[in-house]
Amino acid sequence: MQKRLSLLLCSPLLALAAMPVAADEPVDVVLIGGGIMSATLGTYLQELEPEWDIHLYERLDQVAQESSNAWNNAGSGHSAFMEMNYTPDASGRVEIQRAINVTEQFEVSRQFWAHQVENGILGEPSSFINSVPHIAVVWGDEDVNFLRERYDAMTQNPLYAGMEYSEDRAELAEWMPLVMEGRENDDRPVAATRMQMGTEVNYGAQAREMVEALTRSDNFTLGLSSEVRDLTRNDDDTWQVTIANLESGEETTVDARYVFIGAGGAALPLLQASGIPEAKAYAGFPVGGQFLYTTNPDVVSQHDVKAYGKAGEGSPPMSVPHLDLRNLDGEPALFFGPFATFSSKFLKEGSWTDLFGSMTLDNTWPMVEVGLDNFNLVSYLVGQVLMSDDDRFEALQEYYPNANRDDWELWTAGQRVQIIKNNPERGGVLQFGTEVVTSQDGTMSALLGASPGASTAPSIMLNLLDRVFPTQVASDEWQSTLTEIIPSYGQKLAENAELLSDVRAYTAETLQLDEPMNLPAESVEQSDVQDEAEAASEPSQEAAEPSEAEPSTTEEESITEA
Ligand SMILES: Cc1cc2nc3c(=O)[nH]c(=O)nc-3n(C[C@H](O)[C@H](O)[C@H](O)COP(=O)(O)OP(=O)(O)OC[C@H]3O[C@@H](n4cnc5c(N)ncnc54)[C@H](O)[C@@H]3O)c2cc1C
């Protein structure tokens, strides 16, 4: 459609730096940042509008080196099977609606990824997703009662059919031997739930594979070592994007009709640089994550699950302790954590000045208010920052009593920048969720916040498409393509057990995952899913509306990570 710029990279060349040259006409879309979010949006757009010129600029010399990299996050396919903070105990009754929303979102992700495998965009499924059972484990009467009630409530919904519950120590020792060994003197009641169909996801591999596939198109341009420094609105309402080549120091500009800021933690300063009034409501608060990890095969081979505990009273969602099997680009490992760290950087490879540079006359007081209102969070962070190596090892022993200290090393993972939003009535409010922010005309958009994380990128980007391209989303063409990508598009799986069963069978087969346990005895042919997809592809106003399965942008939707 538009003039193609000079540089092009294909697969092994993804690691090379490159620099765009100025174009005469604006390109259609500029994606800032080479993480899972930009990779996902670019992949949607290339299928929806193959003729559009898309540019992606990444400041590092490779894509997916920040939070999306497997070493920098916990690799959980968050589907609310094990994350107990999604099912709060509200006045003595376990509330599961938040869990349902997250599970629905993850089912969208599975369908999106399965479609990309079928299209050759994503490669061998085991390179980016594997079945790893998800376990929620608790100790003590109060928490055991909570988990039992949670199990009773969740298993009434088809999304959670197949969930198992046990208080039997021998059975629990089979599920997670490392967690149960060495507790001879611990007579507290213990209980756990297990979902066999949980997953471990390598979001870095996914992002790399998707960007690599994008580069096969003549209409896609990748600029590595290319830092976006400024965003200015042109008179014709396009955007001038200023990019610095970090190797040569040279600066160049590109005009774009639409810009998406997928810069992870650094999204806020870029949004502020764009000058859109919507940016004024936000501030950012960085929290880093550390894990203890081991690659000792004797230890790793004994723990083939992700086991999530319950966060301490008053602790933020990202503090939930868990002992996880990981697949780090082919290398199996166990991660335990997270431990929170504080630094003023917005990216792992960021600058100490990031936080201070983002403070403005509009957002500084809301930040102070959050500090004053969130005593629990402040004391949690102070406690975490003051932890010694002994303290961290003791925390590991609560989940793995027989751990050998020599096996474990400390690893610093990615930075999350939590959103602080100025609410006209409540003042500064800390949010643990993500928020899609768009300019009024939709030409500038950004993803702020850290969670729901990479697990729900396909839903988050569907939400963004609704906001930025409402006319196109409502068109027959986009409706039809979106339904091909996501057979359940616009429908609630929690209310349609048959469709749920079909899409789970289809995604399990395509992604080579364990069969979900709630499927009917007869296996569901892939064509059944396609038939349903075609039937559902008739455009309707309902389908054009953002589906309930898409992520909300509120604090209440926050997800446990790490
Ligand atoms: C400790 C931890 C544990 C987590 N655990 C999980 C989990 O278990 N499951 C889950 O689903 N999610 C998890 N998450 C969240 C998940 O990692 C993120 O939501 C996701 O990776 C964000 O993707 P992104 O593309 O927005 O950002 P990133 O992956 O950070 O990518 C942003 C990119 O933008 C680039 N960039 C920044 N500024 C510029 C600029 N000016 N110009 C050009 N490029 C720029 C950066 O270099 C980077 O490559 C975790 C996060 C952390 C930190």
The ligand as an SDF file (V2000), in Angstrom:
LIG
                    3D

 53 58  0  0  0  0  0  0  0  0999 V2000
    8.8760  -10.8450   37.2750 C   0  0  0  0  0  0  0  0  0  0  0  0
    7.7740  -10.9640   36.2720 C   0  0  0  0  0  0  0  0  0  0  0  0
    7.0280  -12.1200   36.1830 C   0  0  0  0  0  0  0  0  0  0  0  0
    5.9790  -12.2300   35.2600 C   0  0  0  0  0  0  0  0  0  0  0  0
    5.3070  -13.4110   35.1570 N   0  0  0  0  0  0  0  0  0  0  0  0
    4.3450  -13.5600   34.2160 C   0  0  0  0  0  0  0  0  0  0  0  0
    3.6980  -14.8050   34.0340 C   0  0  0  0  0  0  0  0  0  0  0  0
    3.9990  -15.7960   34.7010 O   0  0  0  0  0  0  0  0  0  0  0  0
    2.7330  -14.8910   33.0820 N   0  0  0  0  0  0  0  0  0  0  0  0
    2.3830  -13.8200   32.3290 C   0  0  0  0  0  0  0  0  0  0  0  0
    1.4940  -13.9550   31.5100 O   0  0  0  0  0  0  0  0  0  0  0  0
    2.9840  -12.6200   32.4850 N   0  0  0  0  0  0  0  0  0  0  0  0
    3.9640  -12.4740   33.3900 C   0  0  0  0  0  0  0  0  0  0  0  0
    4.6140  -11.2740   33.5310 N   0  0  0  0  0  0  0  0  0  0  0  0
    4.1750  -10.1290   32.7260 C   0  0  0  0  0  0  0  0  0  0  0  0
    4.7010  -10.2150   31.3050 C   0  0  0  0  0  0  0  0  0  0  0  0
    6.0750  -10.5200   31.3130 O   0  0  0  0  0  0  0  0  0  0  0  0
    4.4320   -8.8930   30.6230 C   0  0  0  0  0  0  0  0  0  0  0  0
    3.0610   -8.5640   30.7550 O   0  0  0  0  0  0  0  0  0  0  0  0
    4.7520   -8.9180   29.1430 C   0  0  0  0  0  0  0  0  0  0  0  0
    5.9820   -9.5370   28.8840 O   0  0  0  0  0  0  0  0  0  0  0  0
    4.7630   -7.4940   28.6270 C   0  0  0  0  0  0  0  0  0  0  0  0
    5.0450   -7.5200   27.2580 O   0  0  0  0  0  0  0  0  0  0  0  0
    5.3340   -6.1720   26.4930 P   0  0  0  0  0  0  0  0  0  0  0  0
    5.4960   -6.5230   25.0680 O   0  0  0  0  0  0  0  0  0  0  0  0
    4.3200   -5.1600   26.8550 O   0  0  0  0  0  0  0  0  0  0  0  0
    6.6870   -5.6230   27.1500 O   0  0  0  0  0  0  0  0  0  0  0  0
    8.2080   -6.0850   27.0140 P   0  0  0  0  0  0  0  0  0  0  0  0
    8.3610   -7.5360   26.8120 O   0  0  0  0  0  0  0  0  0  0  0  0
    8.9240   -5.4790   28.1730 O   0  0  0  0  0  0  0  0  0  0  0  0
    8.6680   -5.4050   25.6810 O   0  0  0  0  0  0  0  0  0  0  0  0
    8.7890   -4.0120   25.5550 C   0  0  0  0  0  0  0  0  0  0  0  0
    9.8840   -3.7510   24.5490 C   0  0  0  0  0  0  0  0  0  0  0  0
    9.9070   -2.3680   24.2420 O   0  0  0  0  0  0  0  0  0  0  0  0
   11.2560   -1.9880   24.0690 C   0  0  0  0  0  0  0  0  0  0  0  0
   11.3300   -0.5340   24.2220 N   0  0  0  0  0  0  0  0  0  0  0  0
   11.1450    0.1870   25.3580 C   0  0  0  0  0  0  0  0  0  0  0  0
   11.2650    1.5040   25.1030 N   0  0  0  0  0  0  0  0  0  0  0  0
   11.5100    1.6180   23.7720 C   0  0  0  0  0  0  0  0  0  0  0  0
   11.7390    2.7270   22.9060 C   0  0  0  0  0  0  0  0  0  0  0  0
   11.7260    4.0050   23.3540 N   0  0  0  0  0  0  0  0  0  0  0  0
   11.9740    2.4990   21.5820 N   0  0  0  0  0  0  0  0  0  0  0  0
   11.9970    1.2150   21.1080 C   0  0  0  0  0  0  0  0  0  0  0  0
   11.8120    0.1320   21.8970 N   0  0  0  0  0  0  0  0  0  0  0  0
   11.5540    0.3340   23.2100 C   0  0  0  0  0  0  0  0  0  0  0  0
   11.9720   -2.7640   25.1550 C   0  0  0  0  0  0  0  0  0  0  0  0
   13.3590   -2.8650   24.9060 O   0  0  0  0  0  0  0  0  0  0  0  0
   11.2600   -4.0980   25.0780 C   0  0  0  0  0  0  0  0  0  0  0  0
   11.8800   -4.9940   24.1730 O   0  0  0  0  0  0  0  0  0  0  0  0
    5.6720  -11.1390   34.4200 C   0  0  0  0  0  0  0  0  0  0  0  0
    6.4420   -9.9740   34.4930 C   0  0  0  0  0  0  0  0  0  0  0  0
    7.4890   -9.8820   35.3840 C   0  0  0  0  0  0  0  0  0  0  0  0
    8.3300   -8.6550   35.3980 C   0  0  0  0  0  0  0  0  0  0  0  0
  1  2  1  0
  2  3  1  0
  2 52  2  0
  3  4  2  0
  4  5  1  0
  4 50  1  0
  5  6  2  0
  6  7  1  0
  6 13  1  0
  7  8  2  0
  7  9  1  0
  9 10  1  0
 10 11  2  0
 10 12  1  0
 12 13  2  0
 13 14  1  0
 14 15  1  0
 14 50  1  0
 15 16  1  0
 16 17  1  0
 16 18  1  0
 18 19  1  0
 18 20  1  0
 20 21  1  0
 20 22  1  0
 22 23  1  0
 23 24  1  0
 24 25  2  0
 24 26  1  0
 24 27  1  0
 27 28  1  0
 28 29  2  0
 28 30  1  0
 28 31  1  0
 31 32  1  0
 32 33  1  0
 33 34  1  0
 33 48  1  0
 34 35  1  0
 35 36  1  0
 35 46  1  0
 36 37  1  0
 36 45  1  0
 37 38  2  0
 38 39  1  0
 39 40  1  0
 39 45  2  0
 40 41  1  0
 40 42  2  0
 42 43  1  0
 43 44  2  0
 44 45  1  0
 46 47  1  0
 46 48  1  0
 48 49  1  0
 50 51  2  0
 51 52  1  0
 52 53  1  0
M  END
$$$$
